[in-house]
Amino acid sequence: MLTDADEYDHPIKLAPISHNDHCCILLEGKQFHRSNYTKVRRRLVTPERKNSLLSDLASESWENVLNTESIHDKVTNL
């Protein structure tokens, strides 16, 4: 989870999961009230819309993004 919420200031690292380097993190924070929620609108992802997006991405020139060294310039070119 990525967040900029300042309610989670003391994460607690729990035991490792299985035999790898992944661990659960417990986040305890303020109780959220209804006014703290942001309504998120989702778009319906159909095969046609996905193919249209892929077609649009394939038709774009990515040369400026690929040839730029700085990540900030890459984002600007994107």
C-alpha positions as CSV (number, residue, x, y, z in Angstrom):
1,M,0.0,0.0,0.0
2,L,1.3,3.5,-0.9
3,T,-0.2,6.4,1.0
4,D,0.5,10.0,1.9
5,A,-1.9,9.7,4.8
6,D,-0.2,11.0,8.0
7,E,-2.4,8.8,10.2
8,Y,0.0,5.9,9.7
9,D,3.0,7.1,11.6
10,H,4.1,3.9,13.4
11,P,3.9,0.8,11.1
12,I,4.5,-2.5,12.9
13,K,6.5,-5.1,11.0
14,L,5.0,-8.6,11.7
15,A,6.5,-12.0,11.1
16,P,7.9,-13.0,7.7
17,I,5.5,-14.8,5.3
18,S,6.8,-18.3,4.5
19,H,10.5,-18.6,3.7
20,N,11.0,-15.3,1.8
21,D,11.8,-11.7,2.6
22,H,8.1,-10.5,2.5
23,C,6.5,-9.4,5.8
24,C,3.1,-8.2,6.8
25,I,2.9,-4.6,8.0
26,L,0.2,-3.6,10.5
27,L,-1.0,0.0,10.1
28,E,-2.9,1.5,13.0
29,G,-4.3,4.9,12.4
30,K,-7.2,7.2,13.1
31,Q,-10.7,6.1,12.7
32,F,-11.9,7.2,9.2
33,H,-15.1,9.1,9.1
34,R,-17.4,9.2,6.0
35,S,-16.2,12.7,5.2
36,N,-12.6,11.4,4.8
37,Y,-13.5,9.2,1.8
38,T,-13.0,10.2,-1.8
39,K,-15.4,8.9,-4.3
40,V,-13.5,7.0,-7.1
41,R,-15.1,6.5,-10.5
42,R,-14.0,3.4,-12.3
43,R,-14.1,2.9,-16.0
44,L,-15.5,-0.3,-17.5
45,V,-12.6,-2.2,-19.0
46,T,-13.8,-4.2,-22.0
47,P,-11.7,-6.1,-24.5
48,E,-12.6,-3.5,-27.1
49,R,-11.5,-0.6,-24.9
50,K,-8.3,-2.4,-23.9
51,N,-7.4,-3.1,-27.6
52,S,-8.2,0.5,-28.4
53,L,-5.8,1.7,-25.7
54,L,-3.1,-0.7,-26.9
55,S,-3.5,0.5,-30.5
56,D,-3.2,4.1,-29.4
57,L,-0.1,3.4,-27.4
58,A,1.5,1.5,-30.3
59,S,0.8,4.4,-32.7
60,E,2.7,6.9,-30.5
61,S,6.4,7.7,-30.9
62,W,8.2,6.8,-27.7
63,E,11.6,8.0,-28.9
64,N,11.7,11.2,-26.8
65,V,10.8,9.3,-23.6
66,L,13.3,6.5,-24.3
67,N,16.2,8.8,-25.2
68,T,15.9,11.1,-22.2
69,E,18.2,10.5,-19.2
70,S,16.4,12.2,-16.4
71,I,13.3,10.7,-14.9
72,H,11.8,14.1,-14.6
73,D,12.3,14.8,-18.2
74,K,10.9,11.4,-19.1
75,V,7.7,12.3,-17.2
76,T,7.5,15.6,-19.0
77,N,8.0,14.0,-22.4
78,L,5.5,11.3,-21.6
